[in-house]
Amino acid sequence: MSSSAPIILGGVFIPPVQTNQMDAEAKKKRDEARKQRLDSFKKRVFESSSIAKEIIEASMAKGVGICFDSDLGGCLGCFSPSMNVVCLNEKMKDEQLLSTLVHECQHSLQTPEQGMENTGKGYISSVRALEADAMAHQCAALYQMQKKEPEAFNDFMKSHGGIMMAYTQEFYKTKDANKAKAAAFKAWYADAKYVEKYDHSCCEFLEQGMMYSGAYKKDVSSEKLAEKFSYVPEEFFKSKEANTVSEQTAKDIASIEKAHIRHALNWFNRSNIKVSCDDFYVRDQKGEVHPPKNQVKAALLKNKAMSR
Ligand SMILES: [Zn+2]
C-alpha cells in the first residue's frame, strides 16, 4: 500500500502519511548510495593494490556478496559464512573500510576448522591463525596502497602499527611478499591483550558445546596449520609465541572441558580429567610465561626413567 485517504480526527485534518512509499524511496536512495560507495571502494582498492584486487576478485568468484550494514556496532566489518556475505559497517570512514574489505574477503577464502568438535586448544589455535592470516594479507595490501591511499595506511598504523612495521621491515629486507606476510602473521600474536579478546570469544563459543557428545575431541595439529598457512614455517605453530594463553583462558578451557557431558559420572576422579589447555604455555598475571603442564610432566617422567 502506498497511499491512504485523509484522516479527520476531532476536526483536525491529518494529511495522509505515505509511509510505505517514502520508505521505499528512502531505501532506494540508500541502496543507490551504498552501491556507489562500494563501486568506488573497489575501484580505489583495485587501482592501489594488485594483492587486494586478487583477494577481492577471488572472493567474488566464489559468489561472496559484499554489502553495507548500519547495525554492526563498533565492528568495522565481518564475513558471514552461512550467508556467504562480507558486510562493511557503513558508519565507519572510507580510510577504515578500504583495507577492511580486503581483510574480510580474505576470511571468505579461508577454510576454518568448524564447530565444537575441536578441543579448546585446537579451536583457539585455529581461530588465532585465521585472524593472523587475514591481518597479514591486509598488511600486504596496505603496503601497496600506501602511496595512493595514505590515509588508509595511516589509519591502520594507528591501531596495528606493530604488525604493519613487521611486514614493512621484512619486505624492505627481502622484497619477498610471502616472507613479509609471515613476519606480519607472527607479529599478530605479540599483542597479548588483543589476542586474549579472541581467545575469550572462542571460550564463549565452546561453552555452548557442553551437552553435545562429540564436543572437544579434535585437536588441530601444527602440521595441519602449516599446511593451511603455507607461507608460515611449521616451527612457528609449535612455538611459545603461538601457544601462550593467559591464566584466565587456561582456567576457562579447563572448566569447559571438565564440565562436558562425557565426564558427568566421573565425580570422584575429576582432577584426572585431561584438558587441552595443559598443552598451552600459560602467562601469569605478572607476565611470566610458564611451560605447558604436559611438557613438565613428560620431562619429569623422562628424568625418573633415566635415574632408574
Ligand atoms: Zn578478522
Residues whose N, C-alpha, C, O or C-beta is under 5 A from the ligand:
A	BS01	ZN	E131 A134
